[in-house]
Amino acid sequence: YQNCTFRECDFSQADLSGYKFIECEFQACNLSMAVLQGVTFRDTHFRDCKMMGMLFEQCNPYGVTFRFLRCNLDHSSFFRLNLKRVPFVECTLREVDFSECDLTGVNFQNCDLTGAQIEGAILVETDFRTAFNYAFDLSKNKVKKTKFSLQGLPGLLKSYDLEIE
């Protein structure tokens, strides 16, 4: 599919294996638990979508480019994907696996990262300033020029078992 817009479609638990989505947009769609084996997403935008339990690491990793706006991605996995500069805007990312991802330049704008797994990730110039509920060990990630807010510091210090008053 090229230059297509999908509106209010229910792809939940659909087998999308091998499909190619190039310059497509999904608006208010349900893609929860869809099978993504070998799926190609190039310059694909997701807006107001429910995308719970998706295993994005099964996608074709070459040229993967997404944009997420107001999506529910809870319990999904991006394990080992290159997500450089992917915008996540006002998304719920509870229990999402970002382990070993390249998150260079990613902006988690107003995103809920409760229970998100971030370990072995590249966090160069990654922006967490407006994200909330994140907690991960800085020493287990490559961190450089990463942006945080003061409100996010407790989640970064949690692994050190400190008592701050």
Accessible surface in RSA format (square Angstrom, percent):
REM  Atomic radii and reference values for relative SASA: ProtOr
REM  Chains: A
REM  Algorithm: Lee & Richards
REM  Probe-radius: 1.40
REM  Slices: 20
REM RES _ NUM      All-atoms   Total-Side   Main-Chain    Non-polar    All polar
REM                ABS   REL    ABS   REL    ABS   REL    ABS   REL    ABS   REL
RES TYR A   1   127.09  59.3  93.15  53.0  33.94  88.3  62.15  46.7  64.95  80.1
RES GLN A   2   112.51  62.9  94.16  68.8  18.35  43.7  21.71  46.2  90.80  68.9
RES ASN A   3   103.79  71.6  73.53  71.1  30.26  72.9  30.09  72.4  73.70  71.2
RES CYS A   4    39.86  30.2  33.64  37.5   6.22  14.6  10.35  26.2  29.51  31.8
RES THR A   5    64.32  45.7  35.13  35.6  29.19  69.6   9.16  12.3  55.16  83.4
RES PHE A   6    29.36  14.7  27.47  17.0   1.89   4.9  29.36  17.8   0.00   0.0
RES ARG A   7   156.51  65.7 138.98  70.8  17.53  41.7  49.75  68.0 106.77  64.7
RES GLU A   8   144.13  82.7 115.23  87.2  28.90  68.8  32.21  62.3 111.92  91.4
RES CYS A   9    41.02  31.0  33.39  37.2   7.63  17.9  11.49  29.1  29.53  31.8
RES ASP A  10   107.85  75.5  75.02  74.7  32.83  77.6  34.93  82.2  72.92  72.7
RES PHE A  11    40.72  20.4  39.80  24.7   0.92   2.4  40.72  24.7   0.00   0.0
RES SER A  12    41.60  35.2  25.61  34.2  16.00  36.9   8.39  17.9  33.22  46.5
RES GLN A  13   137.48  76.9 115.39  84.3  22.09  52.6  27.56  58.7 109.92  83.4
RES ALA A  14    31.85  29.3  22.02  34.0   9.83  22.4  31.85  44.9   0.00   0.0
RES ASP A  15    93.16  65.3  72.14  71.8  21.02  49.7  29.61  69.7  63.54  63.4
RES LEU A  16     8.83   4.9   8.83   6.3   0.00   0.0   8.83   6.2   0.00   0.0
RES SER A  17    46.85  39.6  30.38  40.5  16.47  37.9  26.00  55.4  20.85  29.2
RES GLY A  18    50.26  62.0   0.00   N/A  50.26  62.0  30.90  84.8  19.36  43.3
RES TYR A  19    90.68  42.3  84.18  47.9   6.50  16.9  44.74  33.6  45.94  56.6
RES LYS A  20   121.82  59.4 117.36  72.0   4.47  10.6  59.91  53.9  61.91  65.9
RES PHE A  21     3.30   1.7   3.30   2.0   0.00   0.0   3.30   2.0   0.00   0.0
RES ILE A  22    46.03  26.2  46.03  34.3   0.00   0.0  46.03  33.1   0.00   0.0
RES GLU A  23    89.48  51.4  75.00  56.7  14.48  34.5  14.11  27.3  75.37  61.5
RES CYS A  24     2.54   1.9   0.00   0.0   2.54   6.0   1.05   2.7   1.50   1.6
RES GLU A  25    36.95  21.2  36.61  27.7   0.34   0.8   7.41  14.3  29.54  24.1
RES PHE A  26     0.51   0.3   0.51   0.3   0.00   0.0   0.51   0.3   0.00   0.0
RES GLN A  27    43.54  24.3  43.47  31.8   0.07   0.2  11.04  23.5  32.51  24.7
RES ALA A  28    49.85  45.8  33.90  52.3  15.94  36.3  36.21  51.0  13.63  36.1
RES CYS A  29     2.66   2.0   0.00   0.0   2.66   6.2   1.16   2.9   1.50   1.6
RES ASN A  30    41.36  28.5  40.03  38.7   1.32   3.2  15.16  36.5  26.20  25.3
RES LEU A  31     0.11   0.1   0.11   0.1   0.00   0.0   0.11   0.1   0.00   0.0
RES SER A  32    12.41  10.5  12.29  16.4   0.12   0.3  12.29  26.2   0.12   0.2
RES MET A  33   109.71  56.8  98.95  65.5  10.76  25.6  88.07  74.9  21.64  28.7
RES ALA A  34     5.96   5.5   0.00   0.0   5.96  13.5   0.00   0.0   5.96  15.8
RES VAL A  35    62.97  41.4  59.78  54.1   3.19   7.7  62.97  54.7   0.00   0.0
RES LEU A  36     0.40   0.2   0.08   0.1   0.32   0.8   0.08   0.1   0.32   0.9
RES GLN A  37   102.01  57.0  99.85  73.0   2.15   5.1  38.28  81.5  63.73  48.3
RES GLY A  38    34.43  42.5   0.00   N/A  34.43  42.5  25.94  71.2   8.49  19.0
RES VAL A  39     0.00   0.0   0.00   0.0   0.00   0.0   0.00   0.0   0.00   0.0
RES THR A  40     2.59   1.8   2.58   2.6   0.01   0.0   0.92   1.2   1.66   2.5
RES PHE A  41     0.39   0.2   0.13   0.1   0.27   0.7   0.13   0.1   0.27   0.8
RES ARG A  42    85.93  36.1  85.93  43.8   0.00   0.0  33.19  45.4  52.74  32.0
RES ASP A  43    62.26  43.6  60.67  60.4   1.59   3.8  19.36  45.6  42.90  42.8
RES THR A  44     0.04   0.0   0.00   0.0   0.04   0.1   0.00   0.0   0.04   0.1
RES HIS A  45    52.13  28.5  52.13  36.2   0.00   0.0  36.01  37.1  16.12  18.8
RES PHE A  46     1.60   0.8   0.00   0.0   1.60   4.2   0.05   0.0   1.55   4.4
RES ARG A  47    85.68  36.0  85.68  43.7   0.00   0.0  21.48  29.4  64.19  38.9
RES ASP A  48    61.74  43.2  46.12  45.9  15.61  36.9  20.78  48.9  40.95  40.8
RES CYS A  49     3.51   2.7   0.00   0.0   3.51   8.2   1.36   3.4   2.15   2.3
RES LYS A  50   100.08  48.8  97.45  59.8   2.63   6.3  45.36  40.8  54.72  58.3
RES MET A  51     0.00   0.0   0.00   0.0   0.00   0.0   0.00   0.0   0.00   0.0
RES MET A  52    55.27  28.6  55.22  36.5   0.04   0.1  48.49  41.2   6.78   9.0
RES GLY A  53    16.31  20.1   0.00   N/A  16.31  20.1   8.91  24.4   7.40  16.6
RES MET A  54     0.08   0.0   0.01   0.0   0.07   0.2   0.08   0.1   0.00   0.0
RES LEU A  55    76.89  42.8  76.06  54.4   0.83   2.1  76.06  53.4   0.83   2.2
RES PHE A  56     0.00   0.0   0.00   0.0   0.00   0.0   0.00   0.0   0.00   0.0
RES GLU A  57    63.11  36.2  41.56  31.4  21.55  51.3  21.29  41.2  41.82  34.1
RES GLN A  58    60.17  33.6  50.35  36.8   9.82  23.4  16.14  34.4  44.03  33.4
RES CYS A  59     3.94   3.0   0.00   0.0   3.94   9.3   0.02   0.0   3.93   4.2
RES ASN A  60    40.74  28.1  36.70  35.5   4.04   9.7   9.68  23.3  31.06  30.0
RES PRO A  61    76.60  55.8  62.52  57.0  14.08  51.2  62.52  51.6  14.08  87.5
RES TYR A  62   163.58  76.4 160.61  91.4   2.97   7.7 116.20  87.3  47.37  58.4
RES GLY A  63    46.20  57.0   0.00   N/A  46.20  57.0  32.20  88.4  14.00  31.4
RES VAL A  64    14.26   9.4   2.53   2.3  11.72  28.2   2.70   2.3  11.56  31.3
RES THR A  65    67.52  48.0  67.52  68.5   0.00   0.0  63.47  85.3   4.05   6.1
RES PHE A  66     5.96   3.0   0.00   0.0   5.96  15.5   1.03   0.6   4.93  14.1
RES ARG A  67   121.74  51.1 121.43  61.9   0.32   0.8  20.99  28.7 100.75  61.1
RES PHE A  68     1.90   1.0   0.00   0.0   1.90   4.9   0.41   0.2   1.49   4.3
RES LEU A  69    42.21  23.5  41.94  30.0   0.27   0.7  41.94  29.5   0.27   0.7
RES ARG A  70   107.74  45.2  92.67  47.2  15.07  35.9  41.02  56.1  66.72  40.4
RES CYS A  71     2.74   2.1   0.00   0.0   2.74   6.4   1.41   3.6   1.33   1.4
RES ASN A  72    45.09  31.1  43.17  41.7   1.92   4.6  15.59  37.5  29.50  28.5
RES LEU A  73     0.00   0.0   0.00   0.0   0.00   0.0   0.00   0.0   0.00   0.0
RES ASP A  74     7.20   5.0   7.20   7.2   0.00   0.0   0.00   0.0   7.20   7.2
RES HIS A  75   106.04  58.0  89.67  62.3  16.38  41.9  54.34  56.0  51.70  60.2
RES SER A  76     1.98   1.7   0.00   0.0   1.98   4.6   0.07   0.1   1.91   2.7
RES SER A  77    12.44  10.5  12.44  16.6   0.00   0.0  10.52  22.4   1.92   2.7
RES PHE A  78     0.00   0.0   0.00   0.0   0.00   0.0   0.00   0.0   0.00   0.0
RES PHE A  79    64.42  32.2  62.64  38.8   1.78   4.6  62.64  38.0   1.78   5.1
RES ARG A  80   157.07  66.0 132.74  67.7  24.34  57.9  39.65  54.2 117.43  71.2
RES LEU A  81     8.23   4.6   6.96   5.0   1.27   3.2   7.93   5.6   0.30   0.8
RES ASN A  82    81.42  56.1  72.01  69.6   9.41  22.7  28.61  68.8  52.81  51.0
RES LEU A  83     0.80   0.4   0.24   0.2   0.55   1.4   0.80   0.6   0.00   0.0
RES LYS A  84   109.96  53.6  93.15  57.2  16.80  40.0  37.66  33.9  72.29  77.0
RES ARG A  85   148.87  62.5 131.99  67.3  16.89  40.2  63.33  86.5  85.55  51.8
RES VAL A  86     5.44   3.6   4.44   4.0   1.00   2.4   5.40   4.7   0.04   0.1
RES PRO A  87    37.03  27.0  36.09  32.9   0.93   3.4  37.03  30.6   0.00   0.0
RES PHE A  88     0.00   0.0   0.00   0.0   0.00   0.0   0.00   0.0   0.00   0.0
RES VAL A  89    30.99  20.4  30.99  28.1   0.00   0.0  30.99  26.9   0.00   0.0
RES GLU A  90    83.96  48.2  68.70  52.0  15.26  36.3  19.47  37.7  64.49  52.7
RES CYS A  91     1.82   1.4   0.00   0.0   1.82   4.3   0.37   0.9   1.44   1.6
RES THR A  92    36.03  25.6  35.71  36.2   0.32   0.8  35.67  47.9   0.35   0.5
RES LEU A  93     0.00   0.0   0.00   0.0   0.00   0.0   0.00   0.0   0.00   0.0
RES ARG A  94    91.67  38.5  91.67  46.7   0.00   0.0  26.86  36.7  64.80  39.3
RES GLU A  95    84.71  48.6  74.87  56.6   9.83  23.4  19.13  37.0  65.58  53.5
RES VAL A  96     0.00   0.0   0.00   0.0   0.00   0.0   0.00   0.0   0.00   0.0
RES ASP A  97    29.87  20.9  29.87  29.7   0.00   0.0   8.07  19.0  21.80  21.7
RES PHE A  98     0.00   0.0   0.00   0.0   0.00   0.0   0.00   0.0   0.00   0.0
RES SER A  99    16.59  14.0  16.59  22.1   0.00   0.0   9.18  19.5   7.41  10.4
RES GLU A 100    81.21  46.6  64.74  49.0  16.47  39.2  19.23  37.2  61.98  50.6
RES CYS A 101     0.72   0.5   0.00   0.0   0.72   1.7   0.39   1.0   0.33   0.4
RES ASP A 102    23.77  16.7  21.79  21.7   1.98   4.7   9.78  23.0  13.99  14.0
RES LEU A 103     0.00   0.0   0.00   0.0   0.00   0.0   0.00   0.0   0.00   0.0
RES THR A 104    18.76  13.3  18.76  19.0   0.00   0.0  15.11  20.3   3.65   5.5
RES GLY A 105    22.39  27.6   0.00   N/A  22.39  27.6   5.46  15.0  16.92  37.9
RES VAL A 106     0.23   0.1   0.00   0.0   0.23   0.5   0.00   0.0   0.23   0.6
RES ASN A 107    53.70  37.0  52.86  51.1   0.84   2.0  17.22  41.4  36.48  35.3
RES PHE A 108     0.10   0.1   0.00   0.0   0.10   0.3   0.00   0.0   0.10   0.3
RES GLN A 109    67.60  37.8  67.60  49.4   0.00   0.0   8.12  17.3  59.48  45.1
RES ASN A 110    64.92  44.8  57.77  55.8   7.15  17.2  12.62  30.4  52.30  50.6
RES CYS A 111     0.00   0.0   0.00   0.0   0.00   0.0   0.00   0.0   0.00   0.0
RES ASP A 112    13.47   9.4  13.13  13.1   0.34   0.8   2.70   6.4  10.76  10.7
RES LEU A 113     0.41   0.2   0.00   0.0   0.41   1.0   0.00   0.0   0.41   1.1
RES THR A 114    54.82  39.0  54.80  55.6   0.02   0.1  50.78  68.2   4.04   6.1
RES GLY A 115    38.44  47.4   0.00   N/A  38.44  47.4  25.94  71.2  12.50  28.0
RES ALA A 116     9.38   8.6   0.78   1.2   8.60  19.6   0.78   1.1   8.60  22.8
RES GLN A 117    96.79  54.1  91.80  67.1   4.99  11.9  30.31  64.5  66.48  50.4
RES ILE A 118     7.10   4.0   0.48   0.4   6.62  16.0   0.48   0.3   6.62  18.0
RES GLU A 119    93.05  53.4  91.93  69.5   1.12   2.7  20.95  40.5  72.10  58.9
RES GLY A 120    42.78  52.8   0.00   N/A  42.78  52.8  26.68  73.2  16.09  36.0
RES ALA A 121     0.98   0.9   0.00   0.0   0.98   2.2   0.07   0.1   0.92   2.4
RES ILE A 122    61.25  34.9  61.25  45.6   0.00   0.0  61.25  44.1   0.00   0.0
RES LEU A 123     0.00   0.0   0.00   0.0   0.00   0.0   0.00   0.0   0.00   0.0
RES VAL A 124    28.24  18.6  28.24  25.6   0.00   0.0  28.24  24.5   0.00   0.0
RES GLU A 125    71.83  41.2  67.11  50.8   4.72  11.2  10.51  20.3  61.31  50.1
RES THR A 126     0.00   0.0   0.00   0.0   0.00   0.0   0.00   0.0   0.00   0.0
RES ASP A 127    16.59  11.6  16.41  16.3   0.18   0.4   6.04  14.2  10.55  10.5
RES PHE A 128     0.00   0.0   0.00   0.0   0.00   0.0   0.00   0.0   0.00   0.0
RES ARG A 129   124.23  52.2 114.81  58.5   9.42  22.4  34.58  47.3  89.65  54.3
RES THR A 130    70.96  50.5  56.65  57.4  14.31  34.1  61.46  82.5   9.50  14.4
RES ALA A 131     7.65   7.0   0.00   0.0   7.65  17.4   0.00   0.0   7.65  20.3
RES PHE A 132    95.28  47.7  91.81  56.9   3.47   9.0  95.28  57.8   0.00   0.0
RES ASN A 133    87.45  60.3  60.38  58.4  27.06  65.2  18.99  45.7  68.46  66.2
RES TYR A 134     8.22   3.8   1.18   0.7   7.04  18.3   1.48   1.1   6.74   8.3
RES ALA A 135    44.20  40.6  26.04  40.2  18.16  41.3  26.51  37.3  17.69  46.9
RES PHE A 136    15.45   7.7   3.63   2.2  11.82  30.8  14.86   9.0   0.59   1.7
RES ASP A 137    29.32  20.5  24.82  24.7   4.50  10.7   9.64  22.7  19.68  19.6
RES LEU A 138    53.04  29.5  49.52  35.4   3.52   8.9  49.66  34.9   3.38   9.1
RES SER A 139    88.02  74.4  47.44  63.3  40.57  93.5  47.22 100.6  40.80  57.2
RES LYS A 140   110.35  53.8  96.45  59.2  13.90  33.1  56.38  50.8  53.96  57.5
RES ASN A 141    18.43  12.7   0.01   0.0  18.41  44.3   4.73  11.4  13.69  13.2
RES LYS A 142   124.00  60.5 113.82  69.8  10.19  24.3  70.49  63.4  53.52  57.0
RES VAL A 143    58.42  38.4  28.77  26.0  29.64  71.4  28.77  25.0  29.64  80.4
RES LYS A 144   123.25  60.1 117.69  72.2   5.56  13.2  66.21  59.6  57.04  60.8
RES LYS A 145   148.20  72.3 123.30  75.7  24.90  59.3  82.01  73.8  66.19  70.5
RES THR A 146    21.22  15.1   0.17   0.2  21.04  50.2   0.17   0.2  21.04  31.8
RES LYS A 147    82.25  40.1  78.09  47.9   4.16   9.9  53.83  48.5  28.42  30.3
RES PHE A 148    49.55  24.8  23.30  14.4  26.25  68.3  23.30  14.1  26.25  75.1
RES SER A 149    24.37  20.6  16.77  22.4   7.60  17.5  21.42  45.6   2.95   4.1
RES LEU A 150   144.26  80.3 131.85  94.3  12.41  31.2 132.20  92.8  12.06  32.5
RES GLN A 151   153.27  85.7 127.78  93.4  25.50  60.7  70.72 150.5  82.55  62.6
RES GLY A 152     9.58  11.8   0.00   N/A   9.58  11.8   9.33  25.6   0.25   0.6
RES LEU A 153    68.92  38.4  68.92  49.3   0.00   0.0  68.92  48.4   0.00   0.0
RES PRO A 154    88.15  64.2  79.39  72.4   8.76  31.8  82.88  68.4   5.26  32.7
RES GLY A 155    13.28  16.4   0.00   N/A  13.28  16.4   8.62  23.7   4.66  10.4
RES LEU A 156     2.96   1.6   2.91   2.1   0.05   0.1   2.91   2.0   0.05   0.1
RES LEU A 157    57.51  32.0  56.28  40.3   1.23   3.1  56.63  39.8   0.88   2.4
RES LYS A 158   153.29  74.8 132.69  81.4  20.60  49.0  89.25  80.3  64.04  68.2
RES SER A 159    64.53  54.5  23.18  30.9  41.36  95.3  34.74  74.0  29.79  41.7
RES TYR A 160   107.04  50.0  87.62  49.9  19.42  50.5  75.60  56.8  31.44  38.8
RES ASP A 161   134.54  94.2 112.50 112.0  22.04  52.1  34.84  82.0  99.70  99.4
RES LEU A 162   102.50  57.1  74.43  53.3  28.07  70.6  76.41  53.7  26.09  70.2
RES GLU A 163   166.62  95.7 130.87  99.0  35.75  85.1  53.24 103.0 113.38  92.6
RES ILE A 164   121.54  69.2  87.54  65.2  34.00  82.0  90.42  65.1  31.12  84.4
RES GLU A 165   206.88 118.8 130.12  98.4  76.77 182.8  86.98 168.2 119.91  97.9
END  Absolute sums over single chains surface
CHAIN  1 A     8665.6       7096.4       1569.2       4313.3       4352.3
END  Absolute sums over all chains
TOTAL          8665.6       7096.4       1569.2       4313.3       4352.3
